[in-house]
Structures are given as structure tokens and as C-alpha cells.
Amino acid sequence: DGGITQSPKYLFRKEGQNVTLSCEQNLNHDAMYWYRQDPGQGLRLIYYSQIVNDFQKGDIAEGYSVSREKKESFPLTVTSAQKNPTAFYLCASRQAGNSPLHFGNGTRLTVT
Amino acid sequence: SQQGEEDPQALSIQEGENATMNCSYKTSINNLQWYRQNSGRGLVHLILIRSNEREKHSGRLRVTLDTSKKSSSLLITASRAADTASYFCATVDNAGNNRKLIWGLGTSLAVNP
């Protein structure tokens, strides 16, 4: 089955530590996205990539970094510079154009 | 930035009833998309309606789009307990900017058996 896999489902970290969230897709999609979702809020775009080896900042990129070395993979690193990292993180992908997004099942990150 | 606004924020109905959710947006759009999110899970795409379309159906779902009022509605007919979820609208701006999917805050639907 084609889809997007995010791992782990739950992640716990101490404040001051960097943490990397995994996102892998086998849909052969060019574009991939990272969103953050907080309670009672809509999705906010962190980073996106429309092609391998290229990515752009979204609306809330500060404190985050990404890489896109392979078409299938778009890992997100939450750095210690991110002031409020505890959130639900969603990865998505889509084909070029305005086709709908396909989402992974998210990673819930808790930083204490 | 958020441009879509869904209303109501929360909706509670009995199984078998219809559920209507509305989405308003601010700018000119290329298309509007509805997604569903079960608790603790990712979003699932339901329907995409283009700016030149007025109505679309998919099974028990009916979406309308009124570009003059900058609004859309999602109707779920004969609701089931399994329809309990949050529903989000998202718009793509008229430039067709691939990244600019603008999300609303969602409507939380509870269908009581």
C-alpha cells in the first residue's frame, strides 16, 4: 500500500535537546510538507519541499530545520531554539499542481 | 496565516441526522478542499471543489461553493457514529501557489449513537 509513514508516533525529549522526526513516502510525490498542529488551531506550515535538494521556509520555520536528500524522505529537526516545541507534527505530500495532500498519522512531541 | 473559518466550531448531532459545516475565506481562490481528521490521526482528503464549480457530491458528502460570498459548506447526510471527527477546509489561492494551502480552524463533529 502506498502512503506516508511518520515515526515515532510519540516522542519525549528534554528541553535543550534537538530531535528529528521521520517522514517517508512511497507515493512518488514530488512535494512534501511539514505542519504543526496545536489544540484549537488549524495547521501551520513549517517547511515544504517541491523537489529533491530544495526546500523553503513556511510560516513558522524558526527553530526547525529540514533536509530533502531523497524523494521519499523529508525529516524534520526540532532544535533547541524552538521555544514551544510541544505539539502534534504532521507530514504530507502531494503530486505537482493543486492535487490534494496525503498525510501521515503524525508524531506527538512532548518536550519537558 | 489562517484565512478559512469554519463554523460552527463544534457540532453535536444524533446518528441519522444531517450535519452541515460552513467555511468562509477571504481571498480569491483556485480551489477549496475539505479534509477530515480523526482524533490523534492525520488528515484525510474528502473533496476538492474548483472555483468554477458550484456543487460536488461524493457518497454521503455534498459540498457547495459560493465564490460571491466566499463561502463553502460541507453536508454529511444520514450521519453515523463513525463520522465523528474534526473537519477542516483549506483553500488554494488564485495564483495556484503550490504551497499556499490556507487552513481553517476546523469543526469538531460528534455523532451520538
Interface residues (C-beta under 8 A of the other chain):
Chain A: I4 Q6 A31 Y33 G40 Q41 G42 L43 R44 L45 Y48 Q50 Q56 G58 D59 F88 L90 A92 A96 G97 N98 P100 L101 H102 F103 G104 N105 G106 R108
Chain B: S1 Q2 G4 N30 N31 Q33 Y35 G40 R41 G42 L43 V44 H45 L48 F88 A90 V92 G96 N98 R99 L101 W103 G104 L105 G106
